[in-house]
Amino acid sequence: MIPRFKLHLGWDEFRALFRRDKNAVQEFEKKFAQAFKSIDAISFPYGRSAQWAFFNAMGIKDKEIIMPAYTCSVVAHAVTLSGNRPRFVDIQLDDYNMDLDLIPKLINENTKAIIATHTFGYPQNIDRLESIINEAEKKYGHKIWLMQDCCHAFGAEWNGRMIGTSGDVSVYAFNISKIMTTIFGGILTFQDPDLANKVRKWRDANYQKPSLFKSWLRRLYLLSVYIAFSEKFYGMTWWLQEKTSILNRFTSAYHLDEKIHFPPDYKDLMLDVEAAVGLEQLKKYNKIIQKRRENALWYHNNLRRRDDWIFPPIRKGATYSHYVVRVPNREKVINEYAKKGIHLGKLIQYSIPNTAPYKKFGETCKNANLASKQTINFSLDKVIIEN
Ligand SMILES: *Cc1c(COP(=O)(O)O)cnc(C)c1O
């Protein structure tokens, strides 16, 4: 069966898994900052942990943080667990990014940060967002932090400028479903050395060295998912996931949609073995992105058009973490393809303000609702050829 995504792992990564490299984390931070045009980068055990740490390190508390309604729920959890309240912005349906027109109305004297997610690899209009923030800062007389969430959009460009290279801080995540992996892991990138130093100090004072046992579990995990996501074995993985609850035991420690929840090791430093895998992946990410762009274009030109399907745009500078089509009858389409041996993903199946922890705010985001019910995504690691 063709999996909904593939890991780009080879001998280099497997060798890195078993190499002793005590400086891998610092080396990875340095090389990552270079590759993504930043002056510094600080690593974390998860992307959400990085976001949480930033708000804590900046002393942001009891404030409002503006973010999209349609993105990974862990972003809202990071905001909430740092002692702040997320304010949700509806998305626009063409590129799934925040509708920037809605932001000025949401900003008030309590707004302390905006998280801009470049969803599915589509760059958000950063120029416009920065000018909205400038105006609001003048009006309210205090700093409003801009955090760019680049977890879907490694290396994407807005107007020829790499996203994540402006604003105050940017976040990238590296779990196995991202553009490149460090097994788990996340990183913050900075343009301001003082800000970076402040966050690094806070991390080092509050995060602990992980156990040796964990590093072996991580190795085992990567080897297992590599096998589970290979075409040969993926049929079984899919079956276990769809027909049994065995795999939930493993995934529920990491992710629960309906509960504010972080894994218990969210205050561990990144492991050397994770960074070592990341260093190998950094050598490849450009090629991976290139291939995704080619495959997105291929789908755009070759995937069979159906009357009630809405195709995603091809955009200059986009890096396509997912190729997302909107269909009115999602389950039917997914089943149809599963019978043909193709697993289509349904990535974000909720609008965050509708989920249990955030319902109490009574916010509804119409477009986010629609997207959460209709999107399917085709593998960009291998194009699916229909006949
Ligand atoms: C993956 C992801 C994160 C953080 O991921 P972790 O699972 O915490 O590493 C944050 N934002 C977005 C948009 C993501 O896709």
Ligand as a Chemical Component Dictionary entry (heavy atoms), coordinates in Angstrom:
data_LIG
# 
_chem_comp.id                   LIG 
_chem_comp.type                 NON-POLYMER 
_chem_comp.pdbx_formal_charge   0 
_chem_comp.three_letter_code    LIG 
# 
loop_
_chem_comp_atom.comp_id 
_chem_comp_atom.atom_id 
_chem_comp_atom.alt_atom_id 
_chem_comp_atom.type_symbol 
_chem_comp_atom.charge 
_chem_comp_atom.model_Cartn_x 
_chem_comp_atom.model_Cartn_y 
_chem_comp_atom.model_Cartn_z 
_chem_comp_atom.pdbx_ordinal 
LIG C1 C1 C 0 4.017 19.737 13.668 1  
LIG C2 C2 C 0 3.581 21.100 13.963 2  
LIG C3 C3 C 0 3.894 21.770 15.163 3  
LIG C4 C4 C 0 4.655 21.188 16.331 4  
LIG O1 O1 O 0 4.851 19.886 16.287 5  
LIG P1 P1 P 0 5.356 18.912 17.469 6  
LIG O2 O2 O 0 4.538 17.729 17.212 7  
LIG O3 O3 O 0 5.080 19.552 18.769 8  
LIG O4 O4 O 0 6.791 18.725 17.216 9  
LIG C5 C5 C 0 3.492 23.076 15.300 10 
LIG N1 N1 N 0 2.803 23.712 14.326 11 
LIG C6 C6 C 0 2.476 23.101 13.183 12 
LIG C7 C7 C 0 1.734 23.869 12.140 13 
LIG C8 C8 C 0 2.837 21.786 12.954 14 
LIG O5 O5 O 0 2.482 21.195 11.805 15 
# 
loop_
_chem_comp_bond.comp_id 
_chem_comp_bond.atom_id_1 
_chem_comp_bond.atom_id_2 
_chem_comp_bond.value_order 
_chem_comp_bond.pdbx_ordinal 
LIG C1 C2 SING 1  
LIG C2 C3 SING 2  
LIG C2 C8 DOUB 3  
LIG C3 C4 SING 4  
LIG C3 C5 DOUB 5  
LIG C4 O1 SING 6  
LIG O1 P1 SING 7  
LIG P1 O2 DOUB 8  
LIG P1 O3 SING 9  
LIG P1 O4 SING 10 
LIG C5 N1 SING 11 
LIG N1 C6 DOUB 12 
LIG C6 C7 SING 13 
LIG C6 C8 SING 14 
LIG C8 O5 SING 15 
# 
